[in-house]
Amino acid sequence: MDTIATNIELLYEKAKSYAEINIELVKLNAIDKTSDIVSSVLARLLVIMVVAMFFLFVNIALSLYLGELLGKYYLGFLLVSGIYLIVALILHYNRDKIIKVPITNLVIAKLLKTKSVPTSSKAAPDESL
């Protein structure tokens, strides 16, 4: 009778340890996924900021050039602003297809991506379980 109680107690301890390890694994996986998504977003934002600065200066130069061709600098800026208004309207009416779906797919792909963990052939399995 004593061995059954000892076996049940040992089984309980192993199940408790297993549950605690699984909870810790879930926490670590959540941290890994979150850090992967945050680092991806920040890297993309940095690239977007640099590209935005480039386009800002190109647009200023284009506005000045068009203004010179049209005889008034403000006309060049109005023309470039009108182009951006048209682009903004196109993006607004197609925002789900152009913006929302690709971003959603990116986040889902990052969340579902599995990491390959190198396994060492030297590690012996735990035989105490």
C-alpha positions in Angstrom: 0.0 0.0 0.0 2.9 2.3 0.8 4.4 1.9 -2.7 1.1 2.8 -4.4 0.9 6.0 -2.3 4.5 6.8 -3.1 3.9 6.1 -6.8 0.9 8.4 -6.8 2.8 11.1 -5.0 5.6 10.8 -7.5 3.2 10.9 -10.4 1.6 14.0 -8.9 4.9 15.7 -8.6 5.9 14.9 -12.1 2.5 16.1 -13.5 2.9 19.3 -11.5 6.4 19.8 -12.8 5.2 19.0 -16.3 2.5 21.6 -16.1 4.8 24.3 -14.7 7.3 23.6 -17.5 4.6 23.9 -20.1 3.4 27.2 -18.6 6.9 28.5 -18.7 7.3 27.3 -22.3 4.1 29.1 -23.3 5.4 32.3 -21.7 8.7 32.0 -23.5 7.0 31.4 -26.8 4.8 34.4 -26.3 7.8 36.6 -25.5 9.7 35.2 -28.5 6.8 36.0 -30.9 6.2 39.4 -29.4 9.9 40.4 -29.7 10.0 39.1 -33.2 6.9 41.1 -34.3 8.1 44.3 -32.4 11.6 44.1 -34.0 10.1 43.5 -37.4 7.8 46.5 -37.1 10.6 48.7 -35.8 12.9 47.7 -38.6 10.3 48.4 -41.2 9.4 51.7 -39.5 13.1 52.8 -39.7 13.3 52.0 -43.4 10.0 53.8 -44.0 11.3 56.9 -42.2 14.4 57.0 -44.3 12.4 56.5 -47.5 9.9 59.1 -46.4 12.8 61.6 -45.9 14.1 60.8 -49.4 10.6 61.3 -50.9 10.2 64.6 -49.0 13.3 66.1 -50.5 12.5 64.7 -54.0 9.0 66.2 -53.7 10.4 69.6 -52.7 12.8 69.5 -55.6 10.0 68.4 -58.0 7.7 71.1 -56.7 10.3 73.8 -57.2 11.1 72.5 -60.7 7.5 72.4 -61.7 7.0 75.9 -60.2 9.8 77.2 -62.2 8.4 75.7 -65.4 4.9 77.1 -64.6 6.3 80.5 -63.7 5.1 80.5 -60.0 6.6 78.3 -57.3 3.3 77.8 -55.5 1.8 76.2 -58.7 4.4 73.5 -58.5 3.6 72.8 -54.9 -0.1 72.8 -55.7 0.4 70.3 -58.6 2.4 67.9 -56.4 -0.1 68.3 -53.6 -2.9 67.4 -56.1 -1.0 64.3 -57.0 -0.8 63.3 -53.4 -4.5 63.9 -52.9 -5.3 61.5 -55.8 -2.9 58.9 -54.3 -4.6 59.4 -50.9 -8.0 58.9 -52.3 -6.9 55.7 -54.1 -5.4 54.4 -50.9 -8.5 55.3 -48.9 -10.9 53.4 -51.2 -8.6 50.4 -51.5 -7.2 50.4 -48.0 -8.4 46.9 -47.1 -6.7 45.3 -50.2 -3.6 47.5 -50.2 -2.9 48.0 -46.5 -5.0 46.0 -44.1 -4.7 42.5 -45.7 -0.9 42.5 -46.2 -0.3 43.8 -42.7 -2.7 41.2 -41.2 -1.0 38.4 -43.2 2.5 39.6 -42.0 1.4 39.5 -38.4 -0.2 36.1 -38.8 2.9 34.7 -40.6 5.1 36.0 -37.8 2.8 34.5 -35.1 2.7 31.1 -36.8 6.3 30.9 -37.7 8.1 28.2 -35.9 11.7 28.4 -34.8 14.0 25.5 -35.5 15.9 24.5 -32.4 19.1 22.7 -33.0 19.2 19.4 -31.1 22.4 18.0 -29.8 22.9 14.3 -30.3 25.1 14.2 -27.2 22.2 15.1 -24.9 20.8 11.9 -23.3 17.1 11.7 -22.6 16.0 12.0 -19.0 15.3 8.5 -17.9 13.9 9.5 -14.5 10.5 10.2 -16.1 
